[in-house]
């Protein structure tokens, strides 16, 4: 039986939160009943004024108690919430002293609506975290001694072998040992299309296998898995406070003193308790309390939906200011995986024969170069006695005699004269058959999809200075830079060199966004205005050093994050402007005497209207979507 929305919400609240809300709801119901009974008694027996007043006083005390407790608690740690609690408590106290028990009852009930709106916005973030946590598979198929047994997923450990069948969720991060399948990673990486995985590919926990059987060696479980890091980052971002919130809290005490001073002056000039009550309630910064947190929570949730994880809501504000980009090469703008870019046969050698021999030997290799060569779209030759030598070297026996694949030095050791090295900056593999040199296989690191388009988008967003910073060779760095459209290249950079370069960019008055994935990028990630790590295969140190983690390998999410940060900044500014203008307008009406004796109730209702408008404006962020 599925949980109802109310049950689900209850599960998201802590025990103390549930108890507090139960007490408040019970108190509100009892107070409302007493108030209605007093109205009925006054209508039926107009002479029972004492009994009517006692019933209304009891109703007021029932709902005033929690308000006074909240105000006293806020004295220990003053913030914007505390200002609201203290002003409401003062207004209720003034109502009780002046025997205005009806207003003293209705005022906290009305203000409770605003607190419900605030808690509901927080609940939305918790729902997002719970929804992610629910993606974890509860059981796993453990492969042990050739048998498959079902065990709880939390009992898995690194090194375990698990089986994943079509329709199963992958219970932990791991590497495919055998099999191939299409895997849906949309829930974690935001990638809308299934990803094809095979032997030696990394699979993230919570991914859904659509077809095919996989045997996976577990590499990370629990909190160390990709999903565990996602949940931890979202919880950390939920707890963090935007800079504007901390700034407002710094002046919360002064704001309260100013409001009390104006209230005192209003009392001496008007002698109107109603006007003072209206001022105290109108000055409650209820909408401003929600302005920054509601915006930040909405932005964090939307970012997670797009595979962009932020460690703190502060990060979005900084990212919106970035005006320069520094990117790593291997594993960031490139996949870190080799591919064959050209076959260069020797004189009088058929290119098909070169490819067939190379593919047959590469298929038996565990070396990255050999695995890349094995992907050649050719019909592999038939070979016997295939074996791998130390380093990159393969040998076998074919119809024409011994066959070799490897470095040029390896072939020379076999007494084979290789031709001149081709004009190529990437890895090379030489091929020989029957003592004859067949030619070269030229490989290169594969550039990620949409990198050039993303860099163009970032330039349009104002990040016009873009630099490629890599520890690779100058020629290889230039080759990649030319393909993605970057003119500024800094090659051969060690970690301290990368750090120094990012610091020099900042010293020039620019605000760099640094994107990387490796251990050697960790220092640079920390030195930038914002550090962003490619999370698909990024190192743990890089992920720990970065402010933002992309859960997949889609480079276009870099531009998505920047656009969302800019949108978040605009939304926050609108929220702050609306809340400040709304509160100021209510204060002006209260001071000018624009309300009657029930001005406090009118101000409380309008405060909730302002809070609702702010939350609704923040909710517009949830419509942000990029395929």
N, C-alpha and C positions, 0 to 999 in steps of 0.2 A: 504494500500500500504506500503510495507516494505521499510525501509531506505536503501539507498545504502551505501557501505563502506565509501565513502567520507562524506556522511551525518552523519553517525555514528561517524566518527572521529571528525567532526565539533562539534557534541554535547558534546564530551569529553573535548574540549578545552574551557577555560574561555573566556569571552568576550574580555578582553585585549589581550589574546593570538591570538584570531582570527583576531582582528584588526591589530596586529603587522605583522602577516603572510600575510594578504591581502596587506598591504603597501609594504612589502618586495617583494612580487610576482609582484605587479604592477611596482615597481621600477626596478626589474630585467628585466621585459619584455620591458619597455621603454628604459633601458640602452642597452639591446641587440639590439633593433631596431635601435637606434642611431648609435651603433658601426657598425652594418652591413651596414647601409646607408653610413657611412663614408668610409668603405672599397669600396663600389660601386662607390662613388664619386671620390675616389682616382684612381680607375681603369679607370673611364670614363674621368676624367679631372685631369691629373697628376699635373697641375699647381696650383690647388686650395688647397694648403697646409694649408693656414690659416683656411679656412672653415672646412677642415678635422680635424684639431687640435681642433677647437671649438666644433665640434660634439663629438669628443672623450672625451674632457674635461667635457662636459655636461653629457655624459654617466657615467664617473667616479664619478662625484659629486652625481649623483642620487643614486648609490649604496654605496658610501663612507659615506654618511650621517648617515645611521643606524649604520654602524661600529663605527664611532666616538662617537655616542650617547652611544652605549654599552660600549665602553672603558671608557668614562667619568663616567658612572654609576658604573662601577666596581671599581673605585677609592675609593668609600665610603665603600665597603665591599670586600676586596681583597680575591680571591680564585682562583682555577685552571681555572675556566671559565674566570675570569677576566684577567689572564695572557694571555690566548689565544686572548681575545678581544683586549688587549693593544698591543700585538706584531703585530697582524694583522693591527691595526690602525696605528702603527708606520711604517709598511711596505707600507701601502697605502699612508701615508703622504710623505714618501720618494719618492714614484713613482710620486706623484703630483708635488713635488718640482723639480724633475728631468725631468718633462714633459713627463714621460712614462705613458701616459693616458690609453693605451691599457691594460697594466699590472694592473694599478690601477682599471680598470673596471672588468677584469676577476678574479682578486684575491679574492675579497669578494664574487663573484658569486660562485666560486669553494668552498670557505670555508663554504658557506651557505649549501652545501651538507652535511658537517659534522654536522652542527647544526640540520639539518633535521633528520639525523640518531639518534642523541641524543634525540630529542623530540619524535621520533618514539618509542624509547625504553621506555620512560616515558609513552607514550600513551598506550603501551601494559599493563602496570600495571593499568592504569585507566580503560581500557577495562575490565580487570578482576574484578575490583570493581563494574563497571556498570553491568556486567553480573550477579554478585551475587545479586545486588540490584534488578535486573529484576526478580529474583525468588520470590519476594514478591507478594502474591496474591493481586489483586486490589480490590476485593470484598470479602465479607464473608456472610455466611448464619447465621444470628443471631436468636437464639431461644428465643422468648419472649411471655410469657403467653400461651404457647402451640403452638404458630404460628411460622413459619419460614419466616423471611423477609431478603431480600438481602440489605446489607448496605456497604458503603466503608470500606475497611479494616482498614484505619487509624482512624476510629471512635470507634474501639473496645477498651475496657478497661478491666483491670484485674477483674475477677469475672464473666464476661459475659459468657453465654453458646452459643456455636456455633455448627452447624452441618456441617460435612464434608462427602461428598458423593464420590463414586468411580470416579477417574479422577480429583478430586479437589486438589489444593494445600492448605495445612494447613496455614491459614493466620496469626497465632500467636502461640507462645509457650503455651502449656497447658497440662492438665491432662485428660485422657479419663474417662468420667463418665459412658458411656454405649456404647456397641458395640465392635466389634473387626475387625481388618483389617490388610492387609499387606501394609507396608509403605516404600516407596523408599526414603532413606535419602542420596543417593550418592552425590547429589549436595552440601550438607553441611558437611557431616561427612566423605565422601570418602568410605563409606561402600558399597561394590558392590552388596551385596545380600539384598533383602527386609527384613525388620524387622517386626515381628509379634507383634502387640500391642493390649492390651485389657484394661479392667477396671483397673484404678489406675496407668497405665503406662504413662510416660511423652512422649509427642509428640512435636517435634520442628517445628517451623514455617518454611515454604518453603518446607517441606516434601510433597511428592506426595502420596496420597492414591490410592492404586491399586484396592482394592475391599472392600466391606463391608461399612456399615454406622457407623460413629462415632459421638458421642456427646461429646464435649470437653469443659472443664471449662478453660477459658483463664487465664494464670498466668503472662505472660510478653508480652508486645507489643512494637512496634517501636524499638528505639535504645536499649531498655533493653532486647530484644529478642535475641536468639542465633544468628540469621542472622544479626541483628543490631550490635551485638558485633563483628561478623566476619568482616563486612564492616569497622567498626571503627578501628579494629586492622590492617587491610590491609592499610587503609589510613595513620595510624600512622607509620607503617613500611615504607611506600613509602616516607614519609617526612624525616625519619631519615637518618643519614649519617653514613656509615661504618667508623670504627676507622682509617683505612688507608687513607680515603679521608680527614678526619680532620687533620691527620698528614701531608699530602702533602700540605694542605692549609696553615698550619702554616709556611711552608717554601716557600710559593708562592712568596712573596715579594723578598726574597733573590735570588730565581731562576731568577726572572725578572732582578734584578740588575746584576747577573752574565752574562746573555745573552747580555745585553746592553754593558757590559764591553768587552766581546769578540767581539761584533760587532764593537765597537769603535777601538779596536786593529786591527781588520781585515781591517777597512777603512784606518787606517794610514799605514798599510803595503802593501795594494794592490791598494788603491785608486779606487776600483771597487764598484760602486753602486749596480750592479747586484749581486755580491757576498754577500754584506751586506743584500740586500733584501732576497736572498735565505736563509741566516742564520736566519733572523728574522722569516720567515715562517716555516723553518725546526724545529726551537726550540719550536714551539707551541705544548704543550703537549696534543694535541687533543685526541689521543688514550688513554692517561692516565686519562683524564677527564671522559671517559666512562668506564674505567676498573672496578672500584668498583661499581658505581651505576647500570650498566647493569647486573653485576653478582648478586647484592643484589636483584634487582627487579625480575630477573628470579627465584631466589631461593624462594622469598616470594610467588610468583605466584604458583610455583610447590608445595610448602608446603601447601598452602591453598587447592589445588586440592586433597591433601592427608589427609585433615582434620586436618592439623597442622597449627596453627595460631601463628605467632611471632609478638611481640609488637614492635620490632625494628630490623633492619638489623644487629645491633651490637650483637644480641643474638646468631646468627649462628656462629660467630667467637668464642664466648665463649664456645658454646656447642661442637664445634669441639675439644676443649681442655679437655673436661670432662674425668676423669679417675676413678671416683667412683660413686656409685649409692646408694641413700637413698630413700626407698619407704614406703609409708603409707600402711596400710592393708585394713581397711574397706572402700569400695568405690573406691579403687585404684587397688589392686591386687585381691580383691574380689568384687562381684557385690553389696554388701550391702543388698542383698535379701536372705532370709532364704530358705532352701530346706530340705526336709526330707531325712535323710541319713540312717535311720534304724528304723524298728519297732521291739520292744522287748516285746513280749507278756508274761504275767504271766504264771505260771505253769498251764497246762491243758486248756489253752486258745488258740483258733485258731487265727493265725495271720491275716487271712482274715477278721474275725469278728472284730478284733481290728482296722484294717484299715478302714472297712466300717463305724463303729460308729464314728471314729475320723474324717473321711472325711465329714460325714453328718453334724457334729457340726461345723467343720472348715468352711464349705461353708457359714454359717450364721454369721461368725465372721468378725469384722472389724480390729482385731488385726493382726499385721504382722505374728505372729506365726500361728494364725488360717488360714490366707490366704494361707500360705505355705502348711499347712496340707490339705487344700481343693484341692490342686493340685495332691494328691495321685491318681495313676492310678488304682483305684478300684471302684466297684459299691457301691455307698453310701447307707447306711441303710435308711429306711423310719422312720422319727421321727416327732412328733408333739410338739407344744408349745415350739419351740426353742427360747431361749432368752439369751442375753449376760449379764454377771455380770460385776461389776466394776473391773478394772484390767483385767487380762487374766483368764476368767472363762466362760464356756458355760454350759447351762443346757437344757434338753429337756425331753420328755416322749416317750418311745419306747414300743415295744410289751412286753419286759421283765421288764418294770418299768422305774424309773428315770434314765437318762443318763447324765454323766458329763464329761467335758473335761477342763483341766486347770492345774494350778500349783499344786504341791503336797499338799501345805498348803490349797488350796481351796477344794480339795477332802477330806482332814481330817476334815474340817469344816462341811462337809456333813455326817460325821460319817463313812467314808470309810477308811479302813486300806490299805495304799499303800505299795508296796514292796520296797525293798532297791533300792536306787538310782543307776542306771547303771553307768559304767565307761565311761562317755561321758563328754567332755569339753564344748559343746555348749548348747543351750536352750533345755529344756525338757518339755514335756506335758504328764500329766497322764490322763488315760481314765478309766471310770467305767460305769457299766450297771447293773441295778437292784440290787444295793448294792454290787456288786462284782467288784473287781479291775481287769481290763482287761490287763493293761500293759502300756508301755512307748512309746512315739513317740520322737525319737532323731532327732534334727535339727542342721543345721550348715550353716554358711555363705558360699555362693557359690563362688568358685574361678573362675576368668575370664578365658576365652579360651586363649590359646597360651601364658600364662604368663611364664611358665617354659621355653618354646622355646625362648621367647623374652629375658629372662634373660641370657640364654646361648649365644644368638647372641650378647648381650651387652658385655658379658665377652670376646667374640672373638674380639670385637671392642676396647678392652682395658679397659673397666670399670670392673676391676676384683674384686675390693672390693664392695660387695653388702650387704646392711643391711636392715632389716625389722624394721621399727620404728613405734610403735603403742601404743595407750593408752589402748588397750584391755588387758585381762588377759594373763599371761605367758603361760598357757596351750593351750589356743586357738591360741595365736601367734605362738607357736611351731608347732601346728597342721598344720597351713597354710604354715609356712616356710618349713616344711618337704615335703608338697605336691608340692611346687614350686621350691624346691632345694636350699633354702637359709640356711646358717649355722649361720650367725650373726643375732641375734634377740635381740631387746631392747623393752620390753613390759612395760605397766603401765606408759607410758611417757605422762606427761602433756605438754601443749604448750611450757612453758619455758624449760622443759627437752628436747623437740625436738629441740628447738633452740640451746641449749647448745651442744647437740650431733653433729648437723651439723657444728657448730663452731669448735668443737674438731676435726672433720674430716678435715676441712680446715687447722686447726693448725698443723696437721700431715703432711702438705705439699701436700695434695690431693685436687682435684678440683671436688667437688660433684655436681652431677645432682640430684635434689630433686623432687620427683613426689608425689603429694598428691591431695586431693579433698575437704577437710573439713576446717571449721573455725579453728580448732586446728592445721592445717598444715600451716597457713598463715605465721607465724613467720619463720618457717623452710624454706618455699619456698623463702622468701626474703634473707635468710642467705646463701643459696647455690650459687655456681657459676652460675647455671641456675636453675630456678624454673619452673616446668611443672605441669599444673593442668588438671585433667580429667574433661572435660567440659560438659559431658552429664548430670550429676546430681550434678556437683561441686557447692560449695557455692559461692556467689558473692564475698565474701572477699578473698577466695582462688583464684578465677579467676582474681581479681584485683591485687593480690600479685605476681602472676606468670608471668614469662617472655614469656612462651609458653603455649598455651591452645589447648588441643585436643578436637575437637568439638564433638566427639563421645566417646564411652566407649571402643574402641579397644586398648588394652594395647600394641599390637604389633607396634602401631604408634610411641611409644617411640624409638624403634630401627630405624624406618624409619627416624625420625627426626635427629638422630645422624648420620646415613649414609648420609643423604642429607647435613648436616652441614659439614661433612668431604669432600664431593664432592664439595661443594661450596668453601671451603677453597682452595682446589687444583685448581679450576677454577680461583679464584681470583689471586692466585700466578702466574699462567700461564699468565693471562691477564696483570698483572703488569710487569712481566718479558718481555713479548712481546712488550708492549707499551714503556717501558724504552729503550729496545734494538733498537726498530724501530726509536724512536726520536734521540737517540745517533748516529745511523748510518746516518740519514739525516743531522744532524749537522756536522758530520765529512766530509761528501761529500761536504757540503756547504763551510766549512772552507778551505778544500783542493782545492777548485775551480773546482770541478768535474762537475759543470753545466755551461751552456753557459749563455748568457745575460737573457734568460727566465727561469733561475733557480728558481725564486720565484713561478712561475706557476707550474713547475715540482714538487717542494716541497709541494705545496698546494694539488696537485692531490695525491701524495704519502701519505700525512697526512690522507686524506680521506680513502685511501686504508687501512692504519693501523687501523683507527677507525672501518672500516667495519670488519676487521679480529677479532678485540676485541669483537664486538657485536655478530659476528657469533660464536665465542668460548663460549660466555655467553649463546647463544641460545641453545647450546648443553645440557645445564642443563635442558631445557624443556623436553628432552627425558627421564629424570629420572622418572621411574615409578615402583611402587611396588603394586601388587594386594592386 
